[in-house]
Amino acid sequence: MDTVAATNEEYSTKAYWEKRYEDDEGMFDWFKSYSDIKKILNEIIPERSSRILILGCGNSTLSDDVSRDSPLQQRPGPTNKQKMWQDGYRNIVNVDYSAVVIEKMKAKYSNREGMEWKEMDVRALEFDNESFDVAIDKGTMDAMMAVKGDVWNPPSQVVEDCTQEVDEAIRVLRPGGLFIYLTFGQPHFRKRFLTREGTTLEIKQLGVAFHYYLYVLRLN
């Protein structure tokens, strides 16, 4: 299957992702890799013992790829790039609403102690309140926005979906917790979902020719 959807709207459908993950045995990272944002994340998340939730993990290499002691580490190319697990973050829960990709990732990383994979919708998380220190979204909200409509006035379903995701992330975060969102979406399109009472929002612009944005929402 071609990883490029026939229409932009397909990215917002569960059927597209299930089919894509059924046909695709590779790995794919949206936007930046962990190596690209490692320095920033180390500063934002100084405690390696933090319990981290990856929202809409897909088949991304963000949380891990190969461990330091794996023979695969000797291969040249992208697999040599460091990931979160091998950088010392060993308490990571990855969720995605695709049962296909969760089963594949669970099998691939079955030897990673402290790494969990769960089939779950980011809009209806099945976790207790205040059970995580950090929640990370790298492209998931963008996929939910991939529908026809005015970007300045998105369809009500998009507003509802994105609001639910952020609501759920805030619910499962402990006081002082962080919701980290990496996207190419500019602040005037994204702040509406991230401006919440009892929180502080920081925005970091990444890149030179093409800009990405790292939104850091901290619970007070």
N, C-alpha and C positions, 0 to 999 in steps of 0.2 A: 504493500500500500504506500502511495506517495504521502509523505508526512505533511505536505502542503494541502490544506483543505480546498475543495473546489470553490467554496464561497467562504467569506469571512464569518458568516453566521454559523457555519458548522462548528466552529471552535466553542460555541456556547452550548452544544448539545452533548449529552452523555453518550448517545449512540455513536457519534464520531470518535470519541475517545476510546470506547470499548473496542471498536473495530480497529482503530489505529494500534492499540496495545496488543491486540490479538495477532496482528500481522508483523509488528515491529519488535525484533529481539534486541535492538540496540538501546542506547541511552541517549537522552536528549535534554539539554539545558536551555531554558528560555533566558534571554537577557545575559546577565553576567554569570560566570562560574564562581564557585566558592573562592578559588584562588584570586579572582579579580577583586573580591570584596572582603577577603580575609582580614586585612588590617583594620578596616572599619568595624567589622563584626567583633573582632577581638577587643576593640575599645568599648563597643556598646555592651558586649556580653563578657565581662572580665572573668566571671566565675565559670570555670569549666564544668562544675557540678550542676549548673542550671538545668532544670527540666524544660526541654525545648519541644514545641509542637510545630511540625511542618505541615502547612495547610495546602492540600492539593499537590501532593508530592510528585505524582506522575512517575516517569522513569528518569527523573533528574538525578544527577550525581551529587547534588548539593550536600546531602547528609553523609554520604560516603561513596567511595569507589573501591579502593584497595587499601588494605592495612599496611603499615610500615614493614611488617615481617613477611608479607606475601611475595612469592616469586613474581607475581604480575607487576610488582612495583618496579622491576628492572626493565620493563618494556618502555621503549621511547614513546613520546607522544602524549596525548591528553591524559592517559591513565596515571601519569606521574604527578599530576596536579593534586595538591593536598585538598582533602575534604574535611568536613566538620568532625566526623567521628575520629579520624586519625589525627586531628588537631587537638584532641583531648576532650571534646564534648561527647560524653558517652551516655547521656540520658536523653535520647531523642525518640519521639513518637511521630511517625509519618502517617498521614491519613489521605485517602483519596476515595472518590465515590465509584471508581472503576474497580470492580472485583478482579478483573483480569490483571491489571498492573500490580495490585496489592499482592496477589498470589505469586506473581513472577518476582517481585522485589523481595518478598519474604523468603523465597527459595534461594535467591541469589545471595542474600546477606544473612543467611541462617546462622552463621558463625560470629555475628557481631553482637557481643554482649552489651546489653543496654539499649539496643536498637529494636524498635517495635514498628510493625506495619499493620494498619487497621483500615478496613473498608468503612468509610464514613463520609457523610456530606458535611462540608464546612459550614453549611447554613443550619445544621442541626447536630451539633457535636454531642457525643454520648459520654461526656466527661463531667466530673463533679465541678462545682464552682471552685474557683481559686485553686486549681490543681497544677498550673504551669507557671513558669517564670517568664518564658518567652514564646511568642507565636510568630511564625514567619510565613509570609505569602510572597512567592516569586512567580507572578504571572497568573495566578488563579483568578483573582478579581478581574484581570484584563480579559480572560476567556469569557467570563460571565457578561462582560460588556460588549462582546463581539456580535452585536445584533444591528439590524437596520434602525436608523433613527437619528435624531439630532443629538450630537455629542454635548451640546449646551443644555439640552433638555431631554435626557435619556428616557426611554420607555419606563413605565411604572414597574414592570417586572425586573428590569435591571436595577432600579433604585431599591426595590424590595430585596433582591438577592444580595446585593453588595452591602446593604444595611444589615441584613441578617448575619452575614459573615463577620462583619466587624462587631456586631452585638455579641455573637457567640465567642469570638476571640477575647473580648473584654470580660465576658462572664467567667471564662475558665482561667483567666490570669489572676495571679495573686497581687495584692497591693504592691505597687512599685514595679509591676510587671511591664513587659514591652511587647507591643505589636509592631513588627517590622515588615514593611511592604516595599518590594523592589519592582519598579515598573518604568515604562517610558512615558506614562501618563503625566502630563503637566499639572502643577498644583491647582490651577483653576478648574480642572476637570475632576480632581480626586479629593480635594479638601472637604467637600460637602459630606463625604462619607467618614472622614477622619476627625472632624471637629466635634468633640464630645465633652460634656461637662465632667469635671473631675479628672481630666487628662491634660497632658502637655504634648503638643505636636512639634517635632523638629523635622526639617526637610533638608536633605543633602543632595546636591546636584553632582552627578558623576559623568565622566566622559568629556570629550572635547568637541569633535565634529557632530556627533550624535549623542544627545543627552539622555541619561537615565536618571531616575529620581529614587532616593531611598527615604521613605517616610518612617519616622520613629515615633510611635504613639506610646507615651509613658503614663501609666496609671499613677495618680497622685496618692 
